[in-house]
Amino acid sequence: MTNTKFPSIFLFKTLAKSWLQTALVAVLVGLPTACIAQPNRTQEAVEAQESNRTFTDVQALVNLGPRVAGTPVMEKASAYLIEQYRKAGYVAEVQTFTYSKFQDLGSNLSIDKATVEGKALNGTVAGKLNAPLVVVPNVGRKADFAAVNVKGAIAIVRRGEIRFSEKAKNAAAAGAVGLVIVNNRQGDVYGTLGEEVKIPVLGLSGQQGNPLIQRAQSVPLNVSLNVNAQRRVVTGRNIIAHLAGVTQPKIILGGHYDSVPGSPGANDNASGTAVVLALARNLSNTPTARQAWFIAFDGEEDGLHGSRAFVNKAESQFLSGLKAMVNFDMVGVNNQLGIGGTSSLTTFARNIDPKVKTFGSSGGSDHASFADKNVPVLFFYRGNEPNYHTPNDKKVDPKLLNETTQVGLDLIKRIVNAS
């Protein structure tokens, strides 16, 4: 089996063997070994070492467990990042901010004295009620609710095709007193309604929910729905790093380091966090570093709170002086690297590297907060994958981290130097 993760070991052995052979000849002819040229580190070896270092950063963050904003784990994660940036020669500090955070205190569905644990959707109202369980066909569009009578009932519907909030509003409009959404993929439902809905909404995994749907389609079922949720004020921690004296950068490189509850967040988003750190290390002794700030955002999973806090605290002159904000999110899984954002910058990226896939969306992650303030943005992203927002988000590919870093380095230098 070829060692793709640690090619530097093979290179070291090869170079060491060559040097020892030369040293033996030198001893035989009477030359001091100090006169022998030491083996040079090839560019490939350097890149392999950097790749391993980036992978180590991902592992260090993953080993802390789920990095949920407002929890003690985030203090440990922020301390790790501050230490790494300072070792790389940067000034690093914490920018704190507060926001109201949704919290599930333990929500479930009870039937026949058995309790099924679920997840309250972010933004739902709390509620505890007993009612019949009615299966809604398809995915919960208005026409689907019109096909059944859910008045005074708890509706149950499968995830997919339309937004959670649209399902919930359709349920409320049809007279349902509660809604259960069953996942159409592996694992629990971690979702956000994004707007006010007047009925409690619970998410169930497919393993838990599909048998319920089958039973409810066969016989009438009465269930107890308990959505136990609240909002509380939490403190988030953005990590900001830059060289001493750099007060007005031309570019900001960022990625969020928080994860959703229950997920160690290797790809989402220890991968992006580690790539930004790798970029900082690579740029530390270059002129580009004096034009850049590096930021690890907190609270992204709760609604881009860290990046919003940053842009809201920044002066308008600071933001107008930026050529770009470049965001890295979920870049450790899937071979195809995509770049989205402001059209002028995506065109610029495609002209530099025609192999890169570009897409137009500028939402869904921390760059959106900067786009809202008219800052040009780029978004590095490799797409969704099966372990997204699940406890299984534990692995990334070191080669993909390195590829993202190398593409980012070239593009960042060109953006900074462009007239």
C-alpha positions as CSV (number, residue, x, y, z in Angstrom):
1,M,0.0,0.0,0.0
2,T,1.4,3.4,-1.0
3,N,1.8,5.9,1.8
4,T,-0.2,8.8,0.3
5,K,-0.6,10.5,3.7
6,F,3.0,10.7,4.6
7,P,5.1,10.8,1.4
8,S,7.7,12.9,3.2
9,I,8.9,9.7,5.1
10,F,9.7,8.0,1.8
11,L,11.5,11.1,0.5
12,F,13.6,11.4,3.7
13,K,14.7,7.8,3.6
14,T,15.7,8.1,-0.1
15,L,17.7,11.3,0.5
16,A,19.2,9.9,3.7
17,K,20.4,6.8,1.9
18,S,22.0,8.9,-0.9
19,W,23.8,11.1,1.7
20,L,25.1,8.1,3.6
21,Q,26.6,6.6,0.5
22,T,28.4,9.8,-0.3
23,A,29.6,10.1,3.2
24,L,31.1,6.6,3.1
25,V,33.0,7.4,-0.1
26,A,34.3,10.6,1.5
27,V,35.6,8.8,4.5
28,L,37.4,6.3,2.3
29,V,39.2,9.1,0.4
30,G,39.9,11.1,3.5
31,L,37.5,14.0,3.2
32,P,35.7,15.3,6.3
33,T,32.0,14.5,6.3
34,A,31.3,18.2,7.2
35,C,32.3,19.1,3.7
36,I,29.5,16.9,2.2
37,A,26.5,18.8,1.0
38,Q,23.4,18.0,3.1
39,P,20.4,16.6,1.3
40,N,18.0,19.4,0.1
41,R,14.4,19.4,1.1
42,T,12.5,19.2,-2.2
43,Q,9.3,21.2,-2.8
44,E,7.4,18.0,-2.7
45,A,8.7,17.2,0.7
46,V,7.8,20.7,2.0
47,E,4.3,20.5,0.6
48,A,3.9,17.0,2.2
49,Q,5.0,18.4,5.6
50,E,2.6,21.3,5.3
51,S,-0.2,18.9,4.3
52,N,0.4,16.8,7.4
53,R,0.5,19.8,9.6
54,T,-2.9,21.0,8.3
55,F,-4.3,17.5,8.9
56,T,-2.9,17.6,12.4
57,D,-4.8,20.9,13.0
58,V,-8.0,19.2,11.9
59,Q,-7.5,16.3,14.2
60,A,-6.7,18.5,17.1
61,L,-10.0,20.3,16.7
62,V,-12.0,17.1,16.1
63,N,-10.5,15.6,19.3
64,L,-12.0,18.3,21.4
65,G,-15.5,17.0,20.4
66,P,-18.4,19.0,19.1
67,R,-17.5,22.7,19.0
68,V,-20.8,24.3,19.9
69,A,-20.8,28.1,20.3
70,G,-21.2,29.2,23.9
71,T,-19.7,26.0,25.4
72,P,-16.4,25.4,27.3
73,V,-15.1,23.4,24.3
74,M,-14.9,26.6,22.3
75,E,-12.6,28.2,24.8
76,K,-10.2,25.2,24.3
77,A,-10.6,25.4,20.5
78,S,-9.9,29.2,20.5
79,A,-6.9,28.7,22.8
80,Y,-5.5,26.2,20.3
81,L,-5.9,28.5,17.3
82,I,-4.4,31.5,19.2
83,E,-1.4,29.4,20.1
84,Q,-0.9,28.2,16.5
85,Y,-1.2,31.7,15.0
86,R,1.2,33.2,17.5
87,K,3.7,30.4,16.8
88,A,3.5,31.4,13.1
89,G,4.4,34.9,14.0
90,Y,1.1,36.7,14.2
91,V,-0.7,38.8,16.7
92,A,-3.8,36.9,17.7
93,E,-6.7,38.0,19.8
94,V,-10.3,37.1,20.7
95,Q,-13.2,39.2,19.6
96,T,-16.2,38.4,21.8
97,F,-19.8,39.0,20.9
98,T,-23.2,37.9,22.3
99,Y,-26.4,36.7,20.7
100,S,-29.6,34.9,21.6
101,K,-29.1,31.1,20.9
102,F,-31.7,28.5,20.4
103,Q,-31.3,25.5,22.8
104,D,-33.0,22.1,22.7
105,L,-33.4,20.9,26.3
106,G,-34.6,17.5,25.4
107,S,-37.5,17.0,22.9
108,N,-39.3,13.8,22.1
109,L,-42.4,12.0,20.9
110,S,-44.2,9.4,23.1
111,I,-46.4,6.6,21.9
112,D,-47.7,3.6,23.7
113,K,-45.5,4.5,26.7
114,A,-42.4,4.4,24.5
115,T,-40.4,7.6,24.0
116,V,-38.7,8.4,20.8
117,E,-35.9,11.1,21.1
118,G,-35.9,13.8,18.5
119,K,-34.4,17.2,17.8
120,A,-36.3,20.5,18.1
121,L,-35.8,22.5,15.0
122,N,-33.9,25.8,15.6
123,G,-36.4,28.6,16.0
124,T,-39.4,26.5,16.9
125,V,-41.8,27.4,19.6
126,A,-41.9,25.2,22.6
127,G,-45.0,23.0,23.2
128,K,-46.3,19.9,25.0
129,L,-49.5,18.4,23.6
130,N,-51.4,15.2,22.9
131,A,-53.1,14.6,19.6
132,P,-53.7,12.1,16.7
133,L,-50.7,11.5,14.4
134,V,-51.6,12.1,10.7
135,V,-49.3,11.2,7.9
136,V,-49.0,13.9,5.2
137,P,-48.1,12.5,1.7
138,N,-45.0,13.5,-0.3
139,V,-43.0,16.4,1.2
140,G,-45.6,18.7,2.7
141,R,-46.6,21.2,0.1
142,K,-50.0,22.9,0.3
143,A,-51.6,20.3,-2.0
144,D,-50.2,17.5,0.1
145,F,-51.8,18.9,3.3
146,A,-55.1,19.4,1.3
147,A,-55.1,15.6,0.6
148,V,-55.6,14.8,4.4
149,N,-57.3,16.2,7.4
150,V,-54.7,17.4,9.9
151,K,-57.0,19.8,11.8
152,G,-56.2,19.4,15.6
153,A,-53.6,16.7,14.8
154,I,-49.9,16.4,14.8
155,A,-48.8,16.1,11.2
156,I,-45.8,13.9,10.2
157,V,-44.0,14.4,6.9
158,R,-40.8,13.5,5.2
159,R,-37.9,15.9,4.8
160,G,-37.0,17.0,1.3
161,E,-37.5,19.4,-1.7
162,I,-39.0,22.4,0.2
163,R,-37.7,24.3,3.3
164,F,-38.6,23.3,6.8
165,S,-40.3,26.6,7.4
166,E,-42.6,26.0,4.3
167,K,-43.6,22.6,5.6
168,A,-44.3,24.1,9.0
169,K,-46.3,27.0,7.7
170,N,-48.4,24.7,5.5
171,A,-49.1,22.5,8.5
172,A,-50.2,25.4,10.6
173,A,-52.4,26.8,7.8
174,A,-54.1,23.4,7.5
175,G,-54.9,23.4,11.2
176,A,-52.2,21.1,12.6
177,V,-51.2,21.7,16.2
178,G,-47.7,20.3,15.7
179,L,-45.3,18.9,13.1
180,V,-42.9,16.1,12.9
181,I,-40.3,16.0,10.1
182,V,-38.6,12.6,9.3
183,N,-35.1,12.7,7.9
184,N,-34.6,11.4,4.4
185,R,-30.9,10.7,5.0
186,Q,-28.8,9.0,7.7
187,G,-28.9,10.5,11.2
188,D,-30.9,13.1,13.1
189,V,-32.4,16.3,11.6
190,Y,-30.5,19.4,12.6
191,G,-32.4,22.2,11.0
192,T,-33.4,25.8,11.3
193,L,-36.8,27.2,10.5
194,G,-35.4,30.6,9.7
195,E,-38.7,32.4,10.3
196,E,-41.5,32.5,12.9
197,V,-43.8,29.5,12.9
198,K,-46.7,29.2,15.4
199,I,-46.6,25.4,16.0
200,P,-43.9,23.2,17.6
201,V,-41.7,21.4,15.2
202,L,-39.7,18.2,15.9
203,G,-37.2,16.4,13.7
204,L,-36.8,12.6,13.8
205,S,-34.2,10.3,12.1
206,G,-35.4,8.0,9.4
207,Q,-34.7,5.0,11.6
208,Q,-37.1,6.4,14.2
209,G,-39.6,8.1,12.0
210,N,-40.2,5.7,9.1
211,P,-41.8,3.0,11.3
212,L,-44.1,5.6,12.8
213,I,-45.2,6.7,9.3
214,Q,-45.9,3.1,8.4
215,R,-47.9,2.4,11.6
216,A,-49.9,5.6,11.3
217,Q,-50.9,4.8,7.8
218,S,-52.3,1.5,9.0
219,V,-54.0,2.3,12.3
220,P,-55.0,5.5,14.1
221,L,-52.3,6.6,16.5
222,N,-52.4,9.1,19.4
223,V,-49.1,10.6,20.4
224,S,-47.6,13.0,22.9
225,L,-45.3,15.7,21.4
226,N,-42.9,17.4,23.7
227,V,-40.8,20.2,22.2
228,N,-38.7,21.5,25.1
229,A,-36.7,24.4,23.7
230,Q,-35.6,27.9,24.8
231,R,-33.4,30.8,23.8
232,R,-30.5,32.0,25.9
233,V,-27.8,34.6,25.5
234,V,-24.3,33.1,24.7
235,T,-20.9,34.6,24.2
236,G,-19.1,33.8,20.9
237,R,-15.4,34.0,20.3
238,N,-13.9,35.1,16.9
239,I,-10.2,34.6,16.5
240,I,-8.5,37.4,14.6
241,A,-4.8,37.1,13.6
242,H,-2.5,39.5,11.6
243,L,1.1,40.7,11.6
244,A,1.9,43.4,14.1
245,G,0.9,46.9,12.8
246,V,-1.4,45.6,10.0
247,T,-4.6,47.7,10.7
248,Q,-6.0,47.9,7.2
249,P,-5.8,44.7,5.2
250,K,-6.6,44.3,1.6
251,I,-7.9,40.8,2.1
252,I,-9.6,38.8,4.8
253,L,-9.2,35.0,4.9
254,G,-11.7,33.2,7.1
255,G,-13.7,30.1,8.0
256,H,-15.9,29.1,10.9
257,Y,-14.6,26.8,13.6
258,D,-17.8,25.9,15.4
259,S,-19.8,22.8,14.6
260,V,-23.4,21.7,15.2
261,P,-24.3,19.8,18.4
262,G,-23.3,16.2,18.3
263,S,-20.9,16.5,15.4
264,P,-17.1,16.8,15.8
265,G,-17.1,18.8,12.5
266,A,-14.0,17.5,10.7
267,N,-15.1,18.7,7.3
268,D,-17.6,21.2,8.6
269,N,-15.6,23.1,9.4
270,A,-12.3,22.1,10.9
271,S,-11.2,21.7,7.3
272,G,-11.7,25.3,6.4
273,T,-10.3,26.5,9.7
274,A,-7.1,24.5,9.2
275,V,-6.7,25.7,5.6
276,V,-6.8,29.3,6.7
277,L,-4.2,28.6,9.3
278,A,-2.1,26.8,6.7
279,L,-2.4,29.9,4.4
280,A,-1.2,32.1,7.3
281,R,1.8,29.9,7.9
282,N,2.7,29.9,4.2
283,L,2.3,33.6,3.8
284,S,4.0,34.7,7.1
285,N,7.3,35.7,5.5
286,T,5.9,37.2,2.3
287,P,4.7,40.7,1.5
288,T,1.1,39.4,1.1
289,A,1.0,38.8,4.9
290,R,1.2,42.5,5.5
291,Q,-2.0,42.9,3.5
292,A,-4.0,40.1,5.2
293,W,-6.1,39.3,8.2
294,F,-7.0,35.7,9.2
295,I,-10.2,35.1,11.1
296,A,-11.8,32.0,12.6
297,F,-15.5,32.8,13.1
298,D,-17.7,31.4,15.9
299,G,-21.5,31.0,15.8
300,E,-21.8,30.3,12.1
301,E,-23.9,27.3,12.6
302,D,-26.5,29.4,14.6
303,G,-26.8,31.9,11.8
304,L,-23.5,33.5,10.8
305,H,-23.3,35.4,14.1
306,G,-19.5,35.6,14.3
307,S,-19.1,37.2,10.8
308,R,-22.1,39.4,11.3
309,A,-20.7,40.7,14.6
310,F,-17.3,41.3,12.9
311,V,-18.7,43.4,10.0
312,N,-21.1,45.3,12.3
313,K,-18.2,46.3,14.6
314,A,-15.9,47.2,11.7
315,E,-15.8,50.8,10.5
316,S,-17.1,51.5,7.0
317,Q,-13.7,52.7,5.9
318,F,-12.2,49.4,7.0
319,L,-14.7,47.4,4.9
320,S,-14.4,49.6,1.9
321,G,-10.6,49.1,1.9
322,L,-11.0,45.4,1.4
323,K,-10.4,43.9,-2.1
324,A,-11.9,40.6,-1.0
325,M,-13.1,38.4,1.8
326,V,-12.2,34.7,1.0
327,N,-14.1,32.1,2.9
328,F,-13.2,28.4,3.3
329,D,-16.0,26.0,4.4
330,M,-16.2,22.2,3.9
331,V,-13.0,21.8,1.8
332,G,-11.8,18.4,3.1
333,V,-14.1,16.0,1.3
334,N,-15.1,15.5,-2.4
335,N,-12.6,15.8,-5.2
336,Q,-14.1,18.8,-7.1
337,L,-13.2,22.1,-5.6
338,G,-15.7,24.8,-6.3
339,I,-15.4,28.6,-5.9
340,G,-18.4,30.9,-5.7
341,G,-19.1,34.5,-4.8
342,T,-18.9,37.9,-6.5
343,S,-18.9,37.4,-10.3
344,S,-15.8,39.6,-10.9
345,L,-13.8,37.5,-8.5
346,T,-15.1,34.1,-9.7
347,T,-14.2,35.1,-13.3
348,F,-10.8,36.2,-12.0
349,A,-10.4,32.7,-10.3
350,R,-11.5,30.8,-13.5
351,N,-9.0,32.8,-15.6
352,I,-6.2,31.8,-13.3
353,D,-7.2,28.2,-13.0
354,P,-9.6,26.9,-15.6
355,K,-9.9,23.5,-13.8
356,V,-11.7,25.1,-10.9
357,K,-15.5,24.8,-10.9
358,T,-17.2,28.2,-10.3
359,F,-20.8,28.8,-9.1
360,G,-22.7,31.9,-8.5
361,S,-24.2,31.5,-5.0
362,S,-22.9,33.9,-2.4
363,G,-24.9,32.7,0.6
364,G,-24.9,30.0,3.1
365,S,-21.7,30.8,5.0
366,D,-19.7,33.6,6.6
367,H,-18.8,35.4,3.3
368,A,-22.5,36.3,3.0
369,S,-22.1,38.8,6.0
370,F,-19.4,40.6,4.0
371,A,-21.3,40.5,0.8
372,D,-24.2,42.2,2.6
373,K,-21.7,45.1,3.3
374,N,-20.7,45.3,-0.4
375,V,-17.3,43.6,0.1
376,P,-16.3,41.4,-2.8
377,V,-16.3,37.7,-1.7
378,L,-15.0,34.3,-2.7
379,F,-16.3,31.0,-1.3
380,F,-14.1,27.8,-1.4
381,Y,-16.4,24.8,-1.1
382,R,-16.4,21.1,-2.1
383,G,-20.1,20.5,-1.8
384,N,-22.3,18.4,0.6
385,E,-21.4,14.9,1.7
386,P,-23.1,12.1,3.6
387,N,-21.6,12.9,7.0
388,Y,-22.7,16.5,6.9
389,H,-24.0,17.6,10.4
390,T,-23.7,14.1,11.8
391,P,-21.6,12.4,14.5
392,N,-19.7,10.7,11.7
393,D,-18.1,14.0,10.4
394,K,-14.7,12.8,11.6
395,K,-12.5,12.4,8.5
396,V,-11.0,14.6,5.8
397,D,-8.5,14.0,3.0
398,P,-5.1,15.6,3.6
399,K,-4.5,15.8,-0.1
400,L,-7.6,17.9,-0.6
401,L,-6.7,20.2,2.2
402,N,-3.3,20.7,0.6
403,E,-4.9,21.3,-2.9
404,T,-7.2,23.9,-1.5
405,T,-4.3,25.6,0.2
406,Q,-2.2,25.7,-2.9
407,V,-5.1,27.0,-5.1
408,G,-5.9,29.6,-2.4
409,L,-2.3,30.8,-2.1
410,D,-2.0,31.5,-5.8
411,L,-5.3,33.2,-6.0
412,I,-4.8,35.3,-2.9
413,K,-1.5,36.7,-4.0
414,R,-2.9,37.6,-7.4
415,I,-5.9,39.4,-5.8
416,V,-3.7,41.4,-3.5
417,N,-1.3,42.4,-6.3
418,A,-4.0,43.1,-8.9
419,S,-4.5,46.8,-9.8
